[in-house]
Amino acid sequence: MSDAQIGLLTATPIIILFAAALRRMGVLSTVATASAVSLSVAIAFVLFVTQ
């Protein structure tokens, strides 16, 4: 596993937790949170596979 893949495995959960925290504080709507989570997972998957 390359350093880039380890970075993706580290950064993606942090992004998801940050989006959930913003949702809990009322900053993001449910749709925006779902969009942020799904897009970050999709981007991480594509980058992980292509690395």
PESUL-V821978 format. One record per residue. RES is the residue in one small letter. PHI is phi in radians with two decimals (999 if undefined). PSI is psi in whole degrees, 0 to 359 (* if undefined). D_FIRST is the distance of its C-alpha to the first C-alpha in whole Angstrom. Layout:
res=RES phi=PHI psi=PSI d_first=D_FIRST
res=RES phi=PHI psi=PSI d_first=D_FIRST
This chain:
res=m phi=999 psi=131 d_first=0
res=s phi=-1.43 psi=168 d_first=4
res=d phi=-1.09 psi=325 d_first=7
res=a phi=-1.13 psi=320 d_first=8
res=q phi=-1.19 psi=322 d_first=6
res=i phi=-1.13 psi=321 d_first=7
res=g phi=-1.08 psi=319 d_first=10
res=l phi=-1.13 psi=319 d_first=11
res=l phi=-1.20 psi=338 d_first=11
res=t phi=-1.54 psi=317 d_first=13
res=a phi=-1.29 psi=323 d_first=15
res=t phi=-1.08 psi=312 d_first=16
res=p phi=-1.10 psi=327 d_first=18
res=i phi=-1.15 psi=318 d_first=19
res=i phi=-1.09 psi=318 d_first=21
res=i phi=-1.13 psi=316 d_first=22
res=l phi=-1.13 psi=321 d_first=24
res=f phi=-1.13 psi=318 d_first=25
res=a phi=-1.12 psi=320 d_first=27
res=a phi=-1.16 psi=321 d_first=28
res=a phi=-1.15 psi=319 d_first=30
res=l phi=-1.14 psi=324 d_first=31
res=r phi=-1.14 psi=316 d_first=33
res=r phi=-1.12 psi=326 d_first=34
res=m phi=-1.37 psi=350 d_first=36
res=g phi=1.57 psi=11 d_first=37
res=v phi=-1.38 psi=320 d_first=36
res=l phi=-1.86 psi=147 d_first=34
res=s phi=-1.38 psi=170 d_first=35
res=t phi=-1.11 psi=320 d_first=34
res=v phi=-1.15 psi=317 d_first=33
res=a phi=-1.14 psi=321 d_first=32
res=t phi=-1.14 psi=314 d_first=29
res=a phi=-1.09 psi=321 d_first=28
res=s phi=-1.13 psi=315 d_first=28
res=a phi=-1.09 psi=317 d_first=26
res=v phi=-1.18 psi=312 d_first=23
res=s phi=-1.16 psi=320 d_first=23
res=l phi=-1.22 psi=322 d_first=23
res=s phi=-1.18 psi=323 d_first=20
res=v phi=-1.18 psi=318 d_first=18
res=a phi=-1.12 psi=316 d_first=19
res=i phi=-1.13 psi=316 d_first=18
res=a phi=-1.08 psi=320 d_first=14
res=f phi=-1.10 psi=312 d_first=14
res=v phi=-1.09 psi=315 d_first=15
res=l phi=-1.19 psi=324 d_first=13
res=f phi=-1.14 psi=318 d_first=10
res=v phi=-1.24 psi=326 d_first=11
res=t phi=-1.50 psi=350 d_first=12
res=q phi=-1.30 psi=* d_first=9
